[in-house]
């Protein structure tokens, strides 16, 4: 049975001890699929994410003529073992200008950008298109770089849909900016070895962009002649359960101990754990718990409740002496999981400012406006200035949340509903983009889930686990 169009999350009433598995990293999976297609031999990807975005990529590789086998993963329902037979840099199929080979990319930014670069290595014409939102998302910097390399691309808006005229490897140089998306640089770098391209990455923090660094590290370690590649769990997806750990457990003893400087065990401070948490350094969102712990007003607020009457003296002194500062950056501190921290921020003890959010405006929805709008519905004071949001300690209440067909909006506010009564989510099935069994993880009994109750908001009926998969 499909998920209802409107669901309600019932707050947890007791602390939970759990260890949750989350699916593989979307970013690594889609990069690895491109590299596997370019490899000279068969590559086995283990722990690969199986969701809307990665299925789009697998289907596109099949359309391009690559042999791809998909097998179940015994450890995580939304992972797969994917076996790709690489063609040594050749693209098996192509179309003509009269009848281009049609490739659908949905609203998957990685698929749209990576496949644009990949098909340039073919010999023929390809038409890339997606859902309407994907046609609004930027593509121009990638097109300009490919034009600079000598490839022909036709697009009426310098976005998708577009005709890509593949002409095989062409030795050349190009410059690409990170300003709107690091995916443009990653797309070029993934194909640069085969294409004989020299790629100059320009823009703020060009050498240290976390997602470009991920691409470079994967390129270094990937088995270019075939072999095996392990995909690590997705840290962005894991952040929701670490956030739930902070929201759902309200141990006053932990707050007392932290404020007075007493040691607190990790099991008590983070009673909900994510199994096999990635520690490779590839994913910027690995830092989620450190950023929360560093931001003292947030850490202590989550323990004590930002809406308590008054703040104890020992807490005030701990905040005054803490090295952390209430500023968190999308470019320097966290990636997509900054959205998770923004939904935690109303529980802090003082305002927190989130900066460098410009890229959030260009993703699955206009996320800066969406976060401000939906948090405001819940009673949160949020001030938007330029590409920054300042979130103030607030008294929260329930609301009907518009998810904007954005998986991360749905998951962020679902976690908020574990603490705030009467949070209802529209179109919850949008989580299928990266985490189809997310709501099943919320509702499954501990220790493999959180044991939360999720209702059909129209009828008040409790939904069973089999009804909570986003398909």
N, C-alpha and C positions, 0 to 999 in steps of 0.2 A: 504494500500500500504506500502511496506517495505521502510525503510530509504535508500536513495541512498548510494552507496559505498563511495562517496566523497562529503562532504558538505562544505559550506563556511559560516562562521559567519560574519555578517556585524556589524561593531562597532555601539554602541549607540551614538547618537549625542546630547541628552539632558538628564538631570538628571531624575531619575525614583523614584517614591514613590511606594513601593509595600510591601505586606506581603505575603510571600510564605509558603505554606505547603510542607513539605518534608515527604517521607515515613518513616516507623518505622525503628528502629535500626536493622541492620542485625545481629550484634553480640548478641544483647539481644534476638532477635527472635529465632535464632538457638539454643541458650542455653535453652531458655524457652521450645522449642519443645522437647528437650531431657528430661528435667525435667517433662514435662507433660506426656511423655510416661512412665516414671518411677513412676509417682504418683499413688496413690491408689484411683482412681475415675476420674471423668470427669473434665477437665480443659478448660476454655475458655480464649484464648489469644486475646485481643483486641488491634487494632492498629498494628498488626503484618505485617512486610514487605512481599510483594508478588512480588518476583523477581526471577531470575534464581537460585541464591544461596539458597533461602528459599524453592523454589519449589522442588529443588533437595532433600532437607531434608524431606519435606512432602511426596514426592514420595517414598523415602527410608523407612520412617516409615510405609507407606502403604504396601510396599513389605514385611516388617517384620511382618505384620499381625495386626498392630494397626488400630483402627477405627478412621479416621480423617475426619472431616467435615470442609469445607471452605465456608465462606459466605462473601459477598461484604461489604465494609466499606463505609458508606455514606459521610465521611469527606475527604477521600483521595483515589483516584482511585487505587494507587499502594499499598494500605494496604488491609488486610483482617482480619476478625474475624475467628480464627481457633480453632476448638473444638476437643480436643484429649481425647480419652478414655484410661486412663492409666491402666496398668495391675499389679500394685503393685510390680514392679521390674521384672516381667517376660517378656520374649521376645517370642511372640506367634509362630513365624515361624523360621525354620532353614533348612539347607540342609545337605547333606552328603559330604564326601570327594570326592566321585565319581561324585556327582551332587550338588555342593555347591550352596547356595542361592546367586544369583547375585545382587549386589548393586552398582549402578552407582552414583558417587559423582561429576561428571563434573570437574570444576576447583575451587570448593568451599573448601577452606582450613578448615573452621569450620566443614562442613559436613564430610570431609575425616577423620579428627582427632576425632571428637566427636563420630561418628558412629563406628570407630575402637574400642574405649573403650566400647561403648554400647553393641556391639554384643558379646563381651567376656562374658556378663551376660546371653547369650542364651545357648542353648544346641544343638550344631550342628556346621556346617561349613558354612562360609560366604566368598564370594569373593568380595572384594572391589576394584574398579577400576574407573578411570576417564579419562579426556582428556590427551593428551600427556604432556602438561605443568604440570598437577597435578602429573604425574608420575616422573617428575624431582624435585618436591618440597620435602623437607625433611620430613621424618616420623620416622627415626631411633631412636631418643630419646624416642618416645612414645612406639615403639616396645620393646626397651630395658626395659622400666619400666614395661610393661605388661609381658614380659618374667620373670622379677624378681618376679612378683606376681604369676607366675606358669602357665601362659597361653601359648598356642602353636600358633605361627604365622610363616607362610612360605612365604618368599619373596626372589626372586633372587637378588635383589638390596637393600634390607632393605628400600624400598620405595614401593609405590603402582605400579602395582597391587599386592595384597597379599591375601593369604588364612588365615582367622582368625578362630581358633577352639574354639568356645564358650564352657565353662564348668561351667557356673553359678557362683554365688558368691564364692570367695575364700579368706578367711581371710589372710591378709599378708601385707607386707610393701614394698614400692618402693621409689626410688629417681628419679626425673625428672628435667632436666635442662631447663631454659628459654632462653638459648643462641640463639637458632635458631628461636624459636617461643613460645610465651606464650600459644598458643592453646594446646600444649601437656599437660601442667599442668591443663588447664581448662577442657580438655577431661577427665582426671583422677578424678578431683575433682567433676565433675558433677555426676559421677557414683560411687564415693567412698562410699557413704552411703549405697547404695544397695549392692555393691560388698564387703563391709566390708574391704575396703582398707585403709591403713594408707599411705598418700602421703606426701613425703618430697620434697618441691620445692626448688631447688638449683639454684644459678646463681646470676648475678648482680641485685640488687634491687628486690630480690625474693619476699620479703614481700610486696613491694609497686608496683609491676608491675600493671599498670592500668587495664589490661584485666583480670588478675588473681583476682584482687580486685573486678572487676565487677562480676565475677563468684561467688566469696564468698558472695557478697551482695545479689545476686539473690538467692543463696541457702538459705540464712537466711530468705528471705521474701516470698519465693515461697510457694503456698498452697499445701503441700505434700499429702493431702487427697482430692485433687480436689478443684475447686473454680474458681476464676478469676484472671487474670494477665494482667496489662496494659503495653503495650510496648511503650516506649517513642520515639519521632522522632530521626532520625539518625543525630548526630552532624557532622559527617564527610561529609554527603551529604549536610547538611546545610551550611558548610563552603564555598561552591562555591558561594552561594548567598550573604554571607557576604563579600566575596572577590569582587564580582560584585559591591556591594555597594561602596567599596573603589575605584575600578577602574572606574566605570561609572560616579560618581559624582565628579566634579572638581571645587568645590566652593572655589575660592581664599579667600573669607571671612573666611571660616573655617580655612584655613591655617594661615591666619593672626591672628585669635583669638587664635588658639592653640599655635602659636609661642610666642605670647605676654602674655600667661597665662590667657586669658579671658575665662570664662565658655562657653562651646558650648553644645547645647542640644543634647541628644542622637539621636533624630529624624533627626537632620541635619548631624551629624557625621556618622550615619548608616541609610540612607534613605530607604534601602532595608532590611526588617526584615524577620526573620524566625519565623513563628507562633509556639507557644508552645515550645520555645527553651528549651531543657532539662537542668535542674538545680539540678538533683539528686546527682551529683558527680560521677555517674557510668561511664560516658564516658569522657576520657581524652580530646577529641576534643571539649568539652564544653568550653574550655579555649581559643578557637580560637581568638575571638575579643580582649581578654585581652593580648594575646601574640603579636598581631599586634600593639595594643596601647602601650604596654611596649617597643616595639622596635622602638625608637623614629625616627631613620633615615628612617625606613620603613613608619611609620605613616605620617611623614611630607612629605616624597617623594611622597606618593600616592596623597597627597593634591596638591602639587605644580608641580609635574612632574619632575622626576629625570633628564630629558634631557633638562630642561630649561637652558638658558645661565646664569650661575652665580647663587649663592645662597645668599639670603638676609642676612644681618647681624643678624637680630632678629632670623632667623632660625638657623644660626650657633651657636648663644648663647644658644638657646633652646636645641640643640643637645649636646653642651658641658656640660650643667648643668643637662641633663636628667639622671635618675637612670638606664634606660635600657641599655643593651649592645647588639651589633649585633651578638649574638650567639644563635642559637635555636637548641634544642636537640630533637631527635625522641624518646628518652627514658624518658626524664624528662619533656618536655614541651608539646608536641603534639603527636598524633598517626598518622593515615593516612592523616590527614589534613595538616601535614607538607609539603606534596606535593603541596597543594594549596598555602602555603606561599612561597615556592620556586619559583612558577610561578609569584608571586607578586614582588619578590626581585629585579628584574631589574629596578623597578621604585623607589627604595630606593635612599637615598642621599649618601650612602657609602656602601662598600661591606658588605654582611651578610654571616656568616659562619654557615652551617647546619651540625650538627655532630650526631654521633651514628646512622648512616643510614644503618647499616649492614642488618637489617631485611628486608629493602626494596628490597634487592637483591634477596630475596627468595620468593617473592610473585607472583602476577599474571604475572609479567615479571621482568626482572632485572631492577628495577625502577631507581636506581642510574644512570646507564649508559643511560637508556631511557630519563630521564630528561635532563641530560647533552647534549645528542645528539640532542634532539628536540629543546631545548632552544638555542643551538648554531646555528641551522638552522635559528632561528629568529633574529640572530645578537647579542645574549647575550654572554658576556664573562663569562664562567663557568670553574672553576678549580676543578678537582677531586683529592683528596688526601686521600688514605685509604678509610675509610667509612665516608668521609666528602665531602661536596660540598661548594665551595665559589662562590657566585653569585655577580657580579659587576654591578653597574649602567650602563645601555647600551641603545643605540639607537635601537629600535626594528623595525622589518619589517615583512611582511607576509611570510608564508612558508607553504608547504604541510607537515602536521604532521602525522607521523606514530604512531598509538595508541597501537600497539603491542597486540591487543586484550585485552587491559587493561582498564577497565571502568574508573579508576581514571585518567589515562593519557588523555582520551578523555574529561572528564569533566574539568580538569585543563586547558587544552588548549582551550576549548570552551569559558571559562571565559576570557582567555587572548584575544580571538577574539572580545570581547565586547569593547576593547580599541585599539587593533592593527589591521589595515586593512589587508585583504587578508589572514587570517588564515583559512586554509582548513584542514579538518580532514578525515583521512582514517578510514573506518570501524567504523563509529559512533555508530552503533547498539550494540557495545560491552557494552554500558551502561546498557543493560538489566540485567547484573549481579546483580546490586543493585538498579538501579534507571531508570526503563524503560521509564518513562515519563519526563525525565530530559529536553530534548530539547523542549518538549511541554511547560514546565515551563518557559524556556527562551523566547519562542515566544508568549505565551499568553499575551493579553493586561493587563496592570496594572489595578487594584492593585493585581491581582492574578498571574501575570506573569511580565516579564520584557519588553515585547513588542519588542523583538529583531527580526530582519529579518534573516532568514536562507535560504540559496540558495542551489539548486542542482548545485554543482560546475561544472559538465559537461555541463550543458545547461544555467546556470545563472538564472534559473527559481526559483521564490520564492516558498518555500514549505509551504503547508497548515498544520494546526495543526494536521489533521488526518494522515498526512504523517510522522509525527515526533515521533511517538511512536516506541520504539525499541522492536520488537517482535521476 
